[in-house]
């Protein structure tokens, strides 16, 4: 039993992925991608150009 000490590495005594042993009544590894990732989108253009209207408050001088 580790009190106030981190479990480093993969400890077989730590609850992970088992039925009722993962905390929120679900297997943790199955849902890990849902709470450890966030969606990212990007656009790519062949040439850099300024937009027709700039966002209010932005001045290029």
PDB file of N, H, CA, C and O in Angstrom:
ATOM      1  N   UNK A   1       0.853  -1.175   0.000  1.00  0.00           N
ATOM      2  CA  UNK A   1       0.000   0.000   0.000  1.00  0.00           C
ATOM      3  C   UNK A   1       0.892   1.229   0.000  1.00  0.00           C
ATOM      4  O   UNK A   1       1.792   1.349   0.831  1.00  0.00           O
ATOM      5  N   UNK A   2       0.646   2.135  -0.924  1.00  0.00           N
ATOM      6  H   UNK A   2      -0.085   2.037  -1.599  1.00  0.00           H
ATOM      7  CA  UNK A   2       1.385   3.396  -0.988  1.00  0.00           C
ATOM      8  C   UNK A   2       0.483   4.523  -0.504  1.00  0.00           C
ATOM      9  O   UNK A   2      -0.554   4.797  -1.108  1.00  0.00           O
ATOM     10  N   UNK A   3       0.870   5.161   0.560  1.00  0.00           N
ATOM     11  H   UNK A   3       1.713   4.938   1.050  1.00  0.00           H
ATOM     12  CA  UNK A   3       0.124   6.298   1.077  1.00  0.00           C
ATOM     13  C   UNK A   3       0.919   7.553   0.760  1.00  0.00           C
ATOM     14  O   UNK A   3       2.096   7.647   1.108  1.00  0.00           O
ATOM     15  N   UNK A   4       0.284   8.523   0.098  1.00  0.00           N
ATOM     16  H   UNK A   4      -0.672   8.446  -0.185  1.00  0.00           H
ATOM     17  CA  UNK A   4       0.922   9.791  -0.249  1.00  0.00           C
ATOM     18  C   UNK A   4       2.183   9.607  -1.077  1.00  0.00           C
ATOM     19  O   UNK A   4       3.099  10.426  -1.007  1.00  0.00           O
ATOM     20  N   UNK A   5       2.235   8.550  -1.853  1.00  0.00           N
ATOM     21  H   UNK A   5       1.491   7.884  -1.910  1.00  0.00           H
ATOM     22  CA  UNK A   5       3.353   8.319  -2.759  1.00  0.00           C
ATOM     23  C   UNK A   5       2.781   7.967  -4.125  1.00  0.00           C
ATOM     24  O   UNK A   5       1.773   7.265  -4.211  1.00  0.00           O
ATOM     25  N   UNK A   6       3.420   8.453  -5.206  1.00  0.00           N
ATOM     26  H   UNK A   6       4.238   9.023  -5.136  1.00  0.00           H
ATOM     27  CA  UNK A   6       2.910   8.115  -6.532  1.00  0.00           C
ATOM     28  C   UNK A   6       3.228   6.677  -6.901  1.00  0.00           C
ATOM     29  O   UNK A   6       4.230   6.114  -6.461  1.00  0.00           O
ATOM     30  N   UNK A   7       2.374   6.100  -7.703  1.00  0.00           N
ATOM     31  H   UNK A   7       1.560   6.557  -8.061  1.00  0.00           H
ATOM     32  CA  UNK A   7       2.663   4.786  -8.271  1.00  0.00           C
ATOM     33  C   UNK A   7       3.350   5.023  -9.606  1.00  0.00           C
ATOM     34  O   UNK A   7       2.692   5.395 -10.578  1.00  0.00           O
ATOM     35  N   UNK A   8       4.640   4.819  -9.672  1.00  0.00           N
ATOM     36  H   UNK A   8       5.174   4.517  -8.882  1.00  0.00           H
ATOM     37  CA  UNK A   8       5.352   5.027 -10.926  1.00  0.00           C
ATOM     38  C   UNK A   8       5.437   3.712 -11.668  1.00  0.00           C
ATOM     39  O   UNK A   8       5.647   2.654 -11.074  1.00  0.00           O
ATOM     40  N   UNK A   9       5.269   3.798 -12.980  1.00  0.00           N
ATOM     41  H   UNK A   9       5.098   4.657 -13.462  1.00  0.00           H
ATOM     42  CA  UNK A   9       5.281   2.582 -13.774  1.00  0.00           C
ATOM     43  C   UNK A   9       3.926   1.905 -13.727  1.00  0.00           C
ATOM     44  O   UNK A   9       2.946   2.495 -13.271  1.00  0.00           O
ATOM     45  N   UNK A  10       3.868   0.703 -14.183  1.00  0.00           N
ATOM     46  H   UNK A  10       4.664   0.223 -14.553  1.00  0.00           H
ATOM     47  CA  UNK A  10       2.621  -0.064 -14.208  1.00  0.00           C
ATOM     48  C   UNK A  10       2.585  -0.995 -13.007  1.00  0.00           C
ATOM     49  O   UNK A  10       3.197  -2.063 -13.017  1.00  0.00           O
ATOM     50  N   UNK A  11       1.871  -0.588 -11.986  1.00  0.00           N
ATOM     51  H   UNK A  11       1.374   0.279 -11.978  1.00  0.00           H
ATOM     52  CA  UNK A  11       1.752  -1.419 -10.792  1.00  0.00           C
ATOM     53  C   UNK A  11       0.560  -2.356 -10.956  1.00  0.00           C
ATOM     54  O   UNK A  11      -0.553  -1.903 -11.225  1.00  0.00           O
ATOM     55  N   UNK A  12       0.781  -3.626 -10.800  1.00  0.00           N
ATOM     56  H   UNK A  12       1.685  -3.993 -10.582  1.00  0.00           H
ATOM     57  CA  UNK A  12      -0.310  -4.586 -10.952  1.00  0.00           C
ATOM     58  C   UNK A  12      -1.312  -4.490  -9.813  1.00  0.00           C
ATOM     59  O   UNK A  12      -2.432  -4.985  -9.936  1.00  0.00           O
ATOM     60  N   UNK A  13      -0.930  -3.861  -8.709  1.00  0.00           N
ATOM     61  H   UNK A  13      -0.020  -3.459  -8.609  1.00  0.00           H
ATOM     62  CA  UNK A  13      -1.846  -3.722  -7.577  1.00  0.00           C
ATOM     63  C   UNK A  13      -2.797  -2.539  -7.742  1.00  0.00           C
ATOM     64  O   UNK A  13      -3.777  -2.438  -7.004  1.00  0.00           O
ATOM     65  N   UNK A  14      -2.531  -1.640  -8.695  1.00  0.00           N
ATOM     66  H   UNK A  14      -1.735  -1.722  -9.294  1.00  0.00           H
ATOM     67  CA  UNK A  14      -3.385  -0.471  -8.889  1.00  0.00           C
ATOM     68  C   UNK A  14      -4.595  -0.840  -9.739  1.00  0.00           C
ATOM     69  O   UNK A  14      -4.454  -1.559 -10.729  1.00  0.00           O
ATOM     70  N   UNK A  15      -5.793  -0.355  -9.368  1.00  0.00           N
ATOM     71  H   UNK A  15      -5.908   0.228  -8.564  1.00  0.00           H
ATOM     72  CA  UNK A  15      -6.980  -0.669 -10.167  1.00  0.00           C
ATOM     73  C   UNK A  15      -6.934   0.045 -11.510  1.00  0.00           C
ATOM     74  O   UNK A  15      -6.711   1.255 -11.560  1.00  0.00           O
ATOM     75  N   UNK A  16      -7.142  -0.690 -12.598  1.00  0.00           N
ATOM     76  H   UNK A  16      -7.323  -1.672 -12.557  1.00  0.00           H
ATOM     77  CA  UNK A  16      -7.143  -0.106 -13.936  1.00  0.00           C
ATOM     78  C   UNK A  16      -7.861  -1.051 -14.884  1.00  0.00           C
ATOM     79  O   UNK A  16      -7.415  -2.177 -15.105  1.00  0.00           O
ATOM     80  N   UNK A  17      -8.951  -0.600 -15.431  1.00  0.00           N
ATOM     81  H   UNK A  17      -9.313   0.315 -15.252  1.00  0.00           H
ATOM     82  CA  UNK A  17      -9.612  -1.358 -16.470  1.00  0.00           C
ATOM     83  C   UNK A  17     -10.493  -2.506 -16.023  1.00  0.00           C
ATOM     84  O   UNK A  17     -11.157  -3.127 -16.853  1.00  0.00           O
ATOM     85  N   UNK A  18     -10.517  -2.802 -14.738  1.00  0.00           N
ATOM     86  H   UNK A  18      -9.978  -2.297 -14.064  1.00  0.00           H
ATOM     87  CA  UNK A  18     -11.337  -3.911 -14.280  1.00  0.00           C
ATOM     88  C   UNK A  18     -12.767  -3.491 -14.016  1.00  0.00           C
ATOM     89  O   UNK A  18     -13.054  -2.298 -13.914  1.00  0.00           O
ATOM     90  N   UNK A  19     -13.648  -4.433 -13.906  1.00  0.00           N
ATOM     91  H   UNK A  19     -13.415  -5.402 -13.989  1.00  0.00           H
ATOM     92  CA  UNK A  19     -15.050  -4.134 -13.631  1.00  0.00           C
ATOM     93  C   UNK A  19     -15.173  -3.629 -12.196  1.00  0.00           C
ATOM     94  O   UNK A  19     -14.848  -4.354 -11.256  1.00  0.00           O
ATOM     95  N   UNK A  20     -15.635  -2.400 -12.022  1.00  0.00           N
ATOM     96  H   UNK A  20     -15.898  -1.811 -12.786  1.00  0.00           H
ATOM     97  CA  UNK A  20     -15.824  -1.812 -10.702  1.00  0.00           C
ATOM     98  C   UNK A  20     -14.556  -1.370 -10.012  1.00  0.00           C
ATOM     99  O   UNK A  20     -14.621  -0.878  -8.885  1.00  0.00           O
ATOM    100  N   UNK A  21     -13.405  -1.524 -10.637  1.00  0.00           N
ATOM    101  H   UNK A  21     -13.352  -1.924 -11.552  1.00  0.00           H
ATOM    102  CA  UNK A  21     -12.156  -1.147  -9.994  1.00  0.00           C
ATOM    103  C   UNK A  21     -11.521   0.081 -10.633  1.00  0.00           C
ATOM    104  O   UNK A  21     -10.381   0.415 -10.312  1.00  0.00           O
ATOM    105  N   UNK A  22     -12.233   0.760 -11.530  1.00  0.00           N
ATOM    106  H   UNK A  22     -13.159   0.488 -11.791  1.00  0.00           H
ATOM    107  CA  UNK A  22     -11.632   1.870 -12.255  1.00  0.00           C
ATOM    108  C   UNK A  22     -12.119   3.240 -11.801  1.00  0.00           C
ATOM    109  O   UNK A  22     -11.698   4.240 -12.383  1.00  0.00           O
ATOM    110  N   UNK A  23     -12.948   3.336 -10.837  1.00  0.00           N
ATOM    111  H   UNK A  23     -13.291   2.524 -10.365  1.00  0.00           H
ATOM    112  CA  UNK A  23     -13.378   4.626 -10.324  1.00  0.00           C
ATOM    113  C   UNK A  23     -14.785   5.004 -10.729  1.00  0.00           C
ATOM    114  O   UNK A  23     -15.686   4.968  -9.891  1.00  0.00           O
ATOM    115  N   UNK A  24     -15.008   5.363 -11.970  1.00  0.00           N
ATOM    116  H   UNK A  24     -14.276   5.392 -12.651  1.00  0.00           H
ATOM    117  CA  UNK A  24     -16.310   5.856 -12.414  1.00  0.00           C
ATOM    118  C   UNK A  24     -17.186   4.762 -12.992  1.00  0.00           C
ATOM    119  O   UNK A  24     -17.985   5.034 -13.888  1.00  0.00           O
ATOM    120  N   UNK A  25     -17.069   3.573 -12.527  1.00  0.00           N
ATOM    121  H   UNK A  25     -16.420   3.352 -11.799  1.00  0.00           H
ATOM    122  CA  UNK A  25     -17.877   2.429 -12.953  1.00  0.00           C
ATOM    123  C   UNK A  25     -17.729   2.130 -14.441  1.00  0.00           C
ATOM    124  O   UNK A  25     -18.684   1.698 -15.087  1.00  0.00           O
ATOM    125  N   UNK A  26     -16.554   2.356 -14.978  1.00  0.00           N
ATOM    126  H   UNK A  26     -15.778   2.707 -14.453  1.00  0.00           H
ATOM    127  CA  UNK A  26     -16.275   2.035 -16.376  1.00  0.00           C
ATOM    128  C   UNK A  26     -14.790   1.730 -16.528  1.00  0.00           C
ATOM    129  O   UNK A  26     -13.965   2.162 -15.722  1.00  0.00           O
ATOM    130  N   UNK A  27     -14.476   1.003 -17.540  1.00  0.00           N
ATOM    131  H   UNK A  27     -15.146   0.652 -18.194  1.00  0.00           H
ATOM    132  CA  UNK A  27     -13.067   0.680 -17.790  1.00  0.00           C
ATOM    133  C   UNK A  27     -12.345   1.932 -18.271  1.00  0.00           C
ATOM    134  O   UNK A  27     -12.754   2.555 -19.251  1.00  0.00           O
ATOM    135  N   UNK A  28     -11.266   2.299 -17.577  1.00  0.00           N
ATOM    136  H   UNK A  28     -10.933   1.793 -16.781  1.00  0.00           H
ATOM    137  CA  UNK A  28     -10.587   3.555 -17.869  1.00  0.00           C
ATOM    138  C   UNK A  28      -9.897   3.556 -19.221  1.00  0.00           C
ATOM    139  O   UNK A  28     -10.012   4.537 -19.956  1.00  0.00           O
ATOM    140  N   UNK A  29      -9.194   2.511 -19.573  1.00  0.00           N
ATOM    141  H   UNK A  29      -9.101   1.714 -18.976  1.00  0.00           H
ATOM    142  CA  UNK A  29      -8.414   2.517 -20.810  1.00  0.00           C
ATOM    143  C   UNK A  29      -9.302   2.669 -22.037  1.00  0.00           C
ATOM    144  O   UNK A  29      -8.878   3.274 -23.021  1.00  0.00           O
ATOM    145  N   UNK A  30     -10.494   2.149 -22.008  1.00  0.00           N
ATOM    146  H   UNK A  30     -10.838   1.657 -21.208  1.00  0.00           H
ATOM    147  CA  UNK A  30     -11.392   2.226 -23.155  1.00  0.00           C
ATOM    148  C   UNK A  30     -11.792   3.670 -23.454  1.00  0.00           C
ATOM    149  O   UNK A  30     -11.928   4.044 -24.618  1.00  0.00           O
ATOM    150  N   UNK A  31     -11.981   4.485 -22.412  1.00  0.00           N
ATOM    151  H   UNK A  31     -11.870   4.182 -21.466  1.00  0.00           H
ATOM    152  CA  UNK A  31     -12.424   5.865 -22.576  1.00  0.00           C
ATOM    153  C   UNK A  31     -11.283   6.876 -22.481  1.00  0.00           C
ATOM    154  O   UNK A  31     -11.543   8.079 -22.506  1.00  0.00           O
ATOM    155  N   UNK A  32     -10.042   6.437 -22.375  1.00  0.00           N
ATOM    156  H   UNK A  32      -9.831   5.460 -22.356  1.00  0.00           H
ATOM    157  CA  UNK A  32      -8.923   7.355 -22.185  1.00  0.00           C
ATOM    158  C   UNK A  32      -8.789   8.347 -23.334  1.00  0.00           C
ATOM    159  O   UNK A  32      -8.451   9.507 -23.099  1.00  0.00           O
ATOM    160  N   UNK A  33      -9.041   7.927 -24.561  1.00  0.00           N
ATOM    161  H   UNK A  33      -9.315   6.984 -24.752  1.00  0.00           H
ATOM    162  CA  UNK A  33      -8.924   8.844 -25.702  1.00  0.00           C
ATOM    163  C   UNK A  33      -9.959   9.957 -25.625  1.00  0.00           C
ATOM    164  O   UNK A  33      -9.727  11.037 -26.170  1.00  0.00           O
ATOM    165  N   UNK A  34     -11.091   9.732 -24.969  1.00  0.00           N
ATOM    166  H   UNK A  34     -11.279   8.855 -24.526  1.00  0.00           H
ATOM    167  CA  UNK A  34     -12.129  10.755 -24.866  1.00  0.00           C
ATOM    168  C   UNK A  34     -11.731  11.895 -23.938  1.00  0.00           C
ATOM    169  O   UNK A  34     -12.060  13.048 -24.216  1.00  0.00           O
ATOM    170  N   UNK A  35     -11.031  11.604 -22.837  1.00  0.00           N
ATOM    171  H   UNK A  35     -10.764  10.668 -22.611  1.00  0.00           H
ATOM    172  CA  UNK A  35     -10.697  12.673 -21.909  1.00  0.00           C
ATOM    173  C   UNK A  35      -9.237  13.097 -21.966  1.00  0.00           C
ATOM    174  O   UNK A  35      -8.840  14.003 -21.234  1.00  0.00           O
ATOM    175  N   UNK A  36      -8.431  12.473 -22.807  1.00  0.00           N
ATOM    176  H   UNK A  36      -8.754  11.737 -23.401  1.00  0.00           H
ATOM    177  CA  UNK A  36      -7.028  12.872 -22.944  1.00  0.00           C
ATOM    178  C   UNK A  36      -6.749  13.551 -24.281  1.00  0.00           C
ATOM    179  O   UNK A  36      -5.598  13.882 -24.567  1.00  0.00           O
ATOM    180  N   UNK A  37      -7.751  13.763 -25.091  1.00  0.00           N
ATOM    181  H   UNK A  37      -8.686  13.494 -24.859  1.00  0.00           H
ATOM    182  CA  UNK A  37      -7.551  14.374 -26.402  1.00  0.00           C
ATOM    183  C   UNK A  37      -8.604  15.443 -26.635  1.00  0.00           C
ATOM    184  O   UNK A  37      -9.649  15.453 -25.984  1.00  0.00           O
ATOM    185  N   UNK A  38      -8.327  16.324 -27.550  1.00  0.00           N
ATOM    186  H   UNK A  38      -7.478  16.316 -28.079  1.00  0.00           H
ATOM    187  CA  UNK A  38      -9.291  17.339 -27.931  1.00  0.00           C
ATOM    188  C   UNK A  38      -9.220  17.530 -29.445  1.00  0.00           C
ATOM    189  O   UNK A  38      -8.159  17.339 -30.038  1.00  0.00           O
ATOM    190  N   UNK A  39     -10.325  17.901 -30.072  1.00  0.00           N
ATOM    191  H   UNK A  39     -11.188  18.056 -29.590  1.00  0.00           H
ATOM    192  CA  UNK A  39     -10.337  18.034 -31.530  1.00  0.00           C
ATOM    193  C   UNK A  39      -9.538  19.253 -31.989  1.00  0.00           C
ATOM    194  O   UNK A  39      -9.587  20.311 -31.362  1.00  0.00           O
ATOM    195  N   UNK A  40      -8.819  19.094 -33.065  1.00  0.00           N
ATOM    196  H   UNK A  40      -8.779  18.234 -33.574  1.00  0.00           H
ATOM    197  CA  UNK A  40      -8.027  20.172 -33.649  1.00  0.00           C
ATOM    198  C   UNK A  40      -8.325  20.217 -35.142  1.00  0.00           C
ATOM    199  O   UNK A  40      -8.349  19.183 -35.810  1.00  0.00           O
ATOM    200  N   UNK A  41      -8.549  21.406 -35.655  1.00  0.00           N
ATOM    201  H   UNK A  41      -8.529  22.246 -35.112  1.00  0.00           H
ATOM    202  CA  UNK A  41      -8.768  21.579 -37.090  1.00  0.00           C
ATOM    203  C   UNK A  41      -7.789  22.617 -37.617  1.00  0.00           C
ATOM    204  O   UNK A  41      -7.434  23.556 -36.905  1.00  0.00           O
ATOM    205  N   UNK A  42      -7.356  22.455 -38.847  1.00  0.00           N
ATOM    206  H   UNK A  42      -7.644  21.692 -39.425  1.00  0.00           H
ATOM    207  CA  UNK A  42      -6.457  23.423 -39.457  1.00  0.00           C
ATOM    208  C   UNK A  42      -6.753  23.516 -40.943  1.00  0.00           C
ATOM    209  O   UNK A  42      -7.274  22.584 -41.556  1.00  0.00           O
ATOM    210  N   UNK A  43      -6.407  24.663 -41.503  1.00  0.00           N
ATOM    211  H   UNK A  43      -5.984  25.420 -41.005  1.00  0.00           H
ATOM    212  CA  UNK A  43      -6.559  24.895 -42.933  1.00  0.00           C
ATOM    213  C   UNK A  43      -5.180  25.164 -43.516  1.00  0.00           C
ATOM    214  O   UNK A  43      -4.327  25.757 -42.855  1.00  0.00           O
ATOM    215  N   UNK A  44      -4.965  24.736 -44.731  1.00  0.00           N
ATOM    216  H   UNK A  44      -5.657  24.254 -45.268  1.00  0.00           H
ATOM    217  CA  UNK A  44      -3.678  24.936 -45.382  1.00  0.00           C
ATOM    218  C   UNK A  44      -3.904  25.675 -46.694  1.00  0.00           C
ATOM    219  O   UNK A  44      -4.805  25.335 -47.461  1.00  0.00           O
ATOM    220  N   UNK A  45      -3.081  26.688 -46.945  1.00  0.00           N
ATOM    221  H   UNK A  45      -2.349  26.964 -46.322  1.00  0.00           H
ATOM    222  CA  UNK A  45      -3.177  27.459 -48.184  1.00  0.00           C
ATOM    223  C   UNK A  45      -1.817  27.457 -48.871  1.00  0.00           C
ATOM    224  O   UNK A  45      -0.776  27.380 -48.220  1.00  0.00           O
ATOM    225  N   UNK A  46      -1.846  27.541 -50.177  1.00  0.00           N
ATOM    226  H   UNK A  46      -2.692  27.604 -50.706  1.00  0.00           H
ATOM    227  CA  UNK A  46      -0.600  27.545 -50.937  1.00  0.00           C
ATOM    228  C   UNK A  46       0.146  28.863 -50.851  1.00  0.00           C
ATOM    229  O   UNK A  46       1.363  28.899 -51.037  1.00  0.00           O
ATOM    230  N   UNK A  47      -0.577  29.966 -50.568  1.00  0.00           N
ATOM    231  H   UNK A  47      -1.565  29.937 -50.417  1.00  0.00           H
ATOM    232  CA  UNK A  47       0.037  31.285 -50.516  1.00  0.00           C
ATOM    233  C   UNK A  47      -0.567  32.087 -49.370  1.00  0.00           C
ATOM    234  O   UNK A  47      -1.766  31.991 -49.110  1.00  0.00           O
ATOM    235  N   UNK A  48       0.247  32.868 -48.689  1.00  0.00           N
ATOM    236  H   UNK A  48       1.221  32.946 -48.900  1.00  0.00           H
ATOM    237  CA  UNK A  48      -0.213  33.679 -47.568  1.00  0.00           C
ATOM    238  C   UNK A  48      -0.766  35.005 -48.081  1.00  0.00           C
ATOM    239  O   UNK A  48      -0.074  35.727 -48.798  1.00  0.00           O
ATOM    240  N   UNK A  49      -1.997  35.329 -47.722  1.00  0.00           N
ATOM    241  H   UNK A  49      -2.559  34.743 -47.138  1.00  0.00           H
ATOM    242  CA  UNK A  49      -2.612  36.608 -48.088  1.00  0.00           C
ATOM    243  C   UNK A  49      -3.359  37.167 -46.884  1.00  0.00           C
ATOM    244  O   UNK A  49      -3.813  36.422 -46.016  1.00  0.00           O
ATOM    245  N   UNK A  50      -3.478  38.493 -46.847  1.00  0.00           N
ATOM    246  H   UNK A  50      -3.110  39.099 -47.552  1.00  0.00           H
ATOM    247  CA  UNK A  50      -4.249  39.133 -45.782  1.00  0.00           C
ATOM    248  C   UNK A  50      -5.733  39.015 -46.090  1.00  0.00           C
ATOM    249  O   UNK A  50      -6.118  39.045 -47.258  1.00  0.00           O
ATOM    250  N   UNK A  51      -6.571  38.882 -45.077  1.00  0.00           N
ATOM    251  H   UNK A  51      -6.259  38.857 -44.128  1.00  0.00           H
ATOM    252  CA  UNK A  51      -8.014  38.838 -45.317  1.00  0.00           C
ATOM    253  C   UNK A  51      -8.523  40.212 -45.755  1.00  0.00           C
ATOM    254  O   UNK A  51      -7.856  41.222 -45.529  1.00  0.00           O
ATOM    255  N   UNK A  52      -9.686  40.253 -46.370  1.00  0.00           N
ATOM    256  H   UNK A  52     -10.229  39.433 -46.553  1.00  0.00           H
ATOM    257  CA  UNK A  52     -10.266  41.515 -46.843  1.00  0.00           C
ATOM    258  C   UNK A  52     -10.546  42.460 -45.682  1.00  0.00           C
ATOM    259  O   UNK A  52     -10.309  43.662 -45.802  1.00  0.00           O
ATOM    260  N   UNK A  53     -11.040  41.951 -44.570  1.00  0.00           N
ATOM    261  H   UNK A  53     -11.232  40.974 -44.472  1.00  0.00           H
ATOM    262  CA  UNK A  53     -11.271  42.768 -43.372  1.00  0.00           C
ATOM    263  C   UNK A  53     -10.586  42.090 -42.194  1.00  0.00           C
ATOM    264  O   UNK A  53     -10.674  40.876 -42.011  1.00  0.00           O
ATOM    265  N   UNK A  54      -9.908  42.904 -41.407  1.00  0.00           N
ATOM    266  H   UNK A  54      -9.837  43.890 -41.555  1.00  0.00           H
ATOM    267  CA  UNK A  54      -9.218  42.379 -40.231  1.00  0.00           C
ATOM    268  C   UNK A  54     -10.171  42.312 -39.047  1.00  0.00           C
ATOM    269  O   UNK A  54     -11.194  42.995 -39.026  1.00  0.00           O
ATOM    270  N   UNK A  55      -9.840  41.506 -38.083  1.00  0.00           N
ATOM    271  H   UNK A  55      -9.009  40.950 -38.099  1.00  0.00           H
ATOM    272  CA  UNK A  55     -10.618  41.402 -36.856  1.00  0.00           C
ATOM    273  C   UNK A  55     -10.575  42.743 -36.127  1.00  0.00           C
ATOM    274  O   UNK A  55      -9.505  43.344 -36.040  1.00  0.00           O
ATOM    275  N   UNK A  56     -11.698  43.232 -35.601  1.00  0.00           N
ATOM    276  H   UNK A  56     -12.568  42.743 -35.672  1.00  0.00           H
ATOM    277  CA  UNK A  56     -11.697  44.524 -34.900  1.00  0.00           C
ATOM    278  C   UNK A  56     -10.669  44.537 -33.771  1.00  0.00           C
ATOM    279  O   UNK A  56     -10.556  43.589 -32.995  1.00  0.00           O
ATOM    280  N   UNK A  57      -9.924  45.642 -33.705  1.00  0.00           N
ATOM    281  H   UNK A  57     -10.016  46.413 -34.336  1.00  0.00           H
ATOM    282  CA  UNK A  57      -8.918  45.792 -32.664  1.00  0.00           C
ATOM    283  C   UNK A  57      -7.518  45.418 -33.121  1.00  0.00           C
ATOM    284  O   UNK A  57      -6.556  45.650 -32.389  1.00  0.00           O
ATOM    285  N   UNK A  58      -7.376  44.844 -34.313  1.00  0.00           N
ATOM    286  H   UNK A  58      -8.158  44.655 -34.907  1.00  0.00           H
ATOM    287  CA  UNK A  58      -6.056  44.460 -34.814  1.00  0.00           C
ATOM    288  C   UNK A  58      -5.604  45.494 -35.832  1.00  0.00           C
ATOM    289  O   UNK A  58      -6.309  45.775 -36.801  1.00  0.00           O
ATOM    290  N   UNK A  59      -4.430  46.056 -35.605  1.00  0.00           N
ATOM    291  H   UNK A  59      -3.858  45.828 -34.817  1.00  0.00           H
ATOM    292  CA  UNK A  59      -3.861  47.032 -36.534  1.00  0.00           C
ATOM    293  C   UNK A  59      -2.499  46.540 -36.993  1.00  0.00           C
ATOM    294  O   UNK A  59      -1.670  46.141 -36.175  1.00  0.00           O
ATOM    295  N   UNK A  60      -2.271  46.567 -38.269  1.00  0.00           N
ATOM    296  H   UNK A  60      -2.944  46.891 -38.933  1.00  0.00           H
ATOM    297  CA  UNK A  60      -0.962  46.226 -38.816  1.00  0.00           C
ATOM    298  C   UNK A  60      -0.297  47.521 -39.258  1.00  0.00           C
ATOM    299  O   UNK A  60      -0.688  48.122 -40.259  1.00  0.00           O
ATOM    300  N   UNK A  61       0.703  47.940 -38.511  1.00  0.00           N
ATOM    301  H   UNK A  61       1.021  47.451 -37.698  1.00  0.00           H
ATOM    302  CA  UNK A  61       1.385  49.179 -38.886  1.00  0.00           C
ATOM    303  C   UNK A  61       2.875  49.039 -38.707  1.00  0.00           C
ATOM    304  O   UNK A  61       3.620  49.982 -38.972  1.00  0.00           O
TER     305      UNK A  61
END
